[in-house]
Amino acid sequence: MQGLMIPSLFPTYAPYPLVMVRGEGDIIFDDAGQPWIDLYGGHCVCSTGHSHPKVVEAIHRQSKQLIFYSTAGDLAIRREASDRLVAFSGMDTIFFCNSGAEANENALKLAFQITGRKAFGSFQGGWHGRTFLAMTVTDDRKITEAFESIFPEHYQFPFGDIQSLRVLDFSNLACVIVEPIQSMSGIRTASSEWFAVLRQKCTEAGCLLIFDEIQTGIGRLGQPFASQYFQVRPDFITSAKGLASGIPIGALMMTETAAQHVKPHMLGSTFGGGPIACAALIATLDIIQNEKLMEHVTRMHTYLTNALKNTLIDEVKGIGLLLGLKSNRASELKEYLLSQRILVGGSSDPHVLRLMPPLNVRESSLEILVEHIRTLGGKS
Ligand SMILES: Cc1ncc(COP(=O)(O)O)c(C=O)c1O
């Protein structure tokens, strides 16, 4: 239609200033063939790097064999994917869906059904997605404000404060959902002791504990999931993003005790656990394990925290490769890094830039980042 000013692709996020054409490992190539170091990882998604040959090969192989069948068909590859993810996560059973919000929506719905209670608990600064129940527990007024009057009953508690946690009453809550590292709100986390008290309180009150591991999962913290890192076993873990190296997938992982109350008709999804996503998930797990990426993540964390001492970065926040660089020059730094063809992310804290690179990011790429941070520091 003539005269309309709106582009055919509706604008949502402000995109980076390049047209992306190709990716390889931790590098994105633009339409002029120039390389950009990707420390944003497609928003924490490209866990094994861009177009890892083993992921490409797994997708190719599976697409020649069978592109799709819903869960009406029994597929060996789907059973293998769930077996592998159960073994990796330490949970007992998995429901596959397509995204993080969908995994959270299902977890919250099940908590209602299992407990018969009607209220949710969540934490200030937590971000859980844009579907209705996921928004209910999300602390981001710009997306939730229009709906607050019709949200179900919910309560938002302070995050990470052990004294206030001890006195909370969870007895009327269906569940409490927590993002073990609050990414969007500027890489904020809590102590192992806080998570242990949270687990204990949920158990005592008969309310389910949900870990939203959509960013913290699949090796990003140097452990398979944050639940292993903090040594707390929630009733549900939700995950998505990096699970299949960029092929859309979501997972709701449950303990056997919680799953005993779930009837098959309570869960369903046409595309969830499709064969290509399952093939990519298995390949992702193979790469993480065979290439020892979790050990690499921990090494890269140590390298960066040491290398950024006495620079314009006041603090390196976070665990593994879910990192926040805190600086009162954060927005200037982001612009400077972009001008040097390095992609990093912002957060809702204007002083924190986020790094969530591929788990196999090269030390040489991080060295280039450090060099540029030092150069900008010298220009102050
Ligand atoms: C912690 C967390 N939970 C949930 C979501 C929603 O995931 P999706 O965008 O796949 O629906 C996100 C997305 O950024 C997230 O970071």
The ligand as a MOL file (V3000), in Angstrom:
LIG
                    3D

  0  0  0     0  0            999 V3000
M  V30 BEGIN CTAB
M  V30 COUNTS 16 16 0 0 0
M  V30 BEGIN ATOM
M  V30 1 C 15.7370 -14.8270 32.1180 0
M  V30 2 C 14.7810 -14.8540 30.9650 0
M  V30 3 N 13.6280 -15.5000 31.0940 0
M  V30 4 C 12.7530 -15.5730 30.0700 0
M  V30 5 C 13.0080 -14.9760 28.8510 0
M  V30 6 C 12.0360 -15.1020 27.7110 0
M  V30 7 O 12.5810 -15.9490 26.7270 0
M  V30 8 P 12.0430 -15.9070 25.2090 0
M  V30 9 O 12.4320 -14.6000 24.6220 0
M  V30 10 O 12.7140 -17.0940 24.5570 0
M  V30 11 O 10.5560 -16.0770 25.2920 0
M  V30 12 C 14.2080 -14.2630 28.6860 0
M  V30 13 C 14.5010 -13.5660 27.4020 0
M  V30 14 O 15.3440 -12.7160 27.2820 0
M  V30 15 C 15.1160 -14.2010 29.7690 0
M  V30 16 O 16.2760 -13.5520 29.6500 0
M  V30 END ATOM
M  V30 BEGIN BOND
M  V30 1 1 1 2
M  V30 2 1 2 3
M  V30 3 2 2 15
M  V30 4 2 3 4
M  V30 5 1 4 5
M  V30 6 1 5 6
M  V30 7 2 5 12
M  V30 8 1 6 7
M  V30 9 1 7 8
M  V30 10 2 8 9
M  V30 11 1 8 10
M  V30 12 1 8 11
M  V30 13 1 12 13
M  V30 14 1 12 15
M  V30 15 2 13 14
M  V30 16 1 15 16
M  V30 END BOND
M  V30 END CTAB
M  END
